[in-house]
């Protein structure tokens, strides 16, 4: 069952999907892709802390155009609290070595659940992203910036499986 705090990122994702897929439908040149993920693995810069690094959860990403994706989901964060998120990815840089799609850009997301930042309330944050995608399996690599006494920086790895 979806909790009340889950509806915010879900609305963001559905809204972006509707707007971006509508713009894309006119030319019919791109078929959207749907990816799911089991959360995020994080490797924190401060190795002396006792942060959780296997941030299990469930998320989805919809690539609505080569440069545009939306994502949303929930996971147990490094501070052992539940985080919900909704985000937009803009990935304007592309490479295609062999049969692998590589793209880079920025994520702008809304997140909650970090007790030391805004007492767990929602906040907006940007972060860089490098996406590497094969035919069915991919990975998103990001850098979570350190916000002193609020969020602890890390390299984030999100493995994903294409389901559509």
Helices and strands as residue ranges (DSSP letters): H 6-25, E 33-44, E 54-65, E 68-76, E 82-95, E 101-111, G 118-120, E 123-133, E 137-144, E 154-162
